[in-house]
Amino acid sequence: MVKVIRGIHFYKSNHKEEIMAINNTVELIGNIGSKLRMIDTEERSFGSVSIATTDSYKDKETEEWKDKETIWHELVVFSPSVIEQLKAFDKGARLKVIGTLSYRPFTVQLDGKTFDKKEVSIIVRSVEQAPLTKKG
């Protein structure tokens, strides 16, 4: 169950009888790059898939739509029901995803120096098919 009040998404947890207020919410519309991959660890199983977003604009002189840079986003899915939903979509399917940004720290060594970096992914809470809409 999701309820939105003043931009804050409230979720009733499936595991506990509690209500959570989630302020870190992302809505992303794009095309999936491949079928969902399942990853099994000792602690849990989860799904992973990438989604591509490309903004576009209408050229005023030619009246043609032009694409800007394509950006890939990594999605991570823990919810069994969302995993089942994503299994039904093939590469190229246009989806609307709602989730939470997650940052995972990691270290890179380059030319004898150590750099701390963060990898960003979206922890998916819900997904649905999205129509292609272009304004203008």
RAUR-V54806 format. One record per residue. N is the residue number from 1. RES is the residue in one small letter. PSI is psi in whole degrees, -180 to 180 (NA if undefined). Layout:
n->N res->RES psi->PSI
n->N res->RES psi->PSI
//
This chain:
n->1 res->m psi->134
n->2 res->v psi->134
n->3 res->k psi->132
n->4 res->v psi->125
n->5 res->i psi->118
n->6 res->r psi->42
n->7 res->g psi->-4
n->8 res->i psi->129
n->9 res->h psi->127
n->10 res->f psi->128
n->11 res->y psi->138
n->12 res->k psi->117
n->13 res->s psi->140
n->14 res->n psi->-23
n->15 res->h psi->-27
n->16 res->k psi->158
n->17 res->e psi->71
n->18 res->e psi->158
n->19 res->i psi->134
n->20 res->m psi->137
n->21 res->a psi->120
n->22 res->i psi->110
n->23 res->n psi->-25
n->24 res->n psi->83
n->25 res->t psi->134
n->26 res->v psi->137
n->27 res->e psi->125
n->28 res->l psi->135
n->29 res->i psi->127
n->30 res->g psi->-171
n->31 res->n psi->134
n->32 res->i psi->145
n->33 res->g psi->-16
n->34 res->s psi->176
n->35 res->k psi->157
n->36 res->l psi->133
n->37 res->r psi->133
n->38 res->m psi->137
n->39 res->i psi->127
n->40 res->d psi->127
n->41 res->t psi->176
n->42 res->e psi->-31
n->43 res->e psi->-38
n->44 res->r psi->170
n->45 res->s psi->145
n->46 res->f psi->166
n->47 res->g psi->157
n->48 res->s psi->138
n->49 res->v psi->154
n->50 res->s psi->149
n->51 res->i psi->137
n->52 res->a psi->137
n->53 res->t psi->138
n->54 res->t psi->115
n->55 res->d psi->153
n->56 res->s psi->162
n->57 res->y psi->158
n->58 res->k psi->120
n->59 res->d psi->126
n->60 res->k psi->-31
n->61 res->e psi->-45
n->62 res->t psi->-13
n->63 res->e psi->15
n->64 res->e psi->150
n->65 res->w psi->133
n->66 res->k psi->136
n->67 res->d psi->144
n->68 res->k psi->-164
n->69 res->e psi->139
n->70 res->t psi->131
n->71 res->i psi->133
n->72 res->w psi->138
n->73 res->h psi->135
n->74 res->e psi->127
n->75 res->l psi->138
n->76 res->v psi->133
n->77 res->v psi->122
n->78 res->f psi->-27
n->79 res->s psi->122
n->80 res->p psi->-38
n->81 res->s psi->-38
n->82 res->v psi->-36
n->83 res->i psi->-45
n->84 res->e psi->-40
n->85 res->q psi->-47
n->86 res->l psi->-29
n->87 res->k psi->-24
n->88 res->a psi->-14
n->89 res->f psi->138
n->90 res->d psi->169
n->91 res->k psi->135
n->92 res->g psi->-14
n->93 res->a psi->138
n->94 res->r psi->122
n->95 res->l psi->153
n->96 res->k psi->123
n->97 res->v psi->135
n->98 res->i psi->131
n->99 res->g psi->-161
n->100 res->t psi->136
n->101 res->l psi->138
n->102 res->s psi->136
n->103 res->y psi->125
n->104 res->r psi->119
n->105 res->p psi->146
n->106 res->f psi->165
n->107 res->t psi->139
n->108 res->v psi->138
n->109 res->q psi->128
n->110 res->l psi->123
n->111 res->d psi->41
n->112 res->g psi->1
n->113 res->k psi->150
n->114 res->t psi->132
n->115 res->f psi->134
n->116 res->d psi->130
n->117 res->k psi->170
n->118 res->k psi->137
n->119 res->e psi->133
n->120 res->v psi->140
n->121 res->s psi->167
n->122 res->i psi->121
n->123 res->i psi->113
n->124 res->v psi->131
n->125 res->r psi->-31
n->126 res->s psi->156
n->127 res->v psi->145
n->128 res->e psi->158
n->129 res->q psi->142
n->130 res->a psi->135
n->131 res->p psi->156
n->132 res->l psi->119
n->133 res->t psi->129
n->134 res->k psi->127
n->135 res->k psi->148
n->136 res->g psi->NA
//
